[in-house]
Amino acid sequence: MKIDIRNAEKSDFIQVKNLMLQLQQHHINLRPDVYRISEDFFTEETFSQMLEECNVLVAADENGQIAGAVSYSIMDMKGAIIHPFKSLWISDLVISENHRRQGIGSMLMKKVKETAKENDVDRIQLNVSSYNTDAVKLYKKLGFAPEMLKMEYTIK
């Protein structure tokens, strides 16, 4: 299967929304105590705003079917107690249920890494739930390492 990595367009909304719904359901399956269904969480307005405020890449097959998407922003990080650095922050990476384990996530991340190098980025960062073991495995395979550990103590 031939996959084309390209910038998302407004006409991709329905397919990207379907991916985001799959991602939402995946998070609900992992943590039903935290996440819930929201029918209108990803609107056309939300997608348009994403396209304006960050970069969105999609992986499309030869039939125009979108198999995956990644959204990211590049930011200059500064602060009184940190050395300044340039970060590429990944907001979402989602692969269609029908296209998982075919290397599409790796293809999207390869393009993100190339973009980071072209923009003199110092590091690529993201959040991933420890419950999302498949995603953790992918990121480790791609050379990512834990930077911080978020912990919780559930009262109920």
Secondary structure, 3 states (H helix, E strand, C coil): CCEEEEECCHHHHHHHHHHHHHHHHHHHHHCCCCCCCCCCCCCHHHHHHHHHHCEEEEEEECCCCEEEEEEEEEEEEEECCEEEEEEEEEEEEEECHHHCCCCHHHHHHHHHHHHHHHCCCCEEEECCCCCCHHHHHHHHHCCCCCCCCCCCCCCC
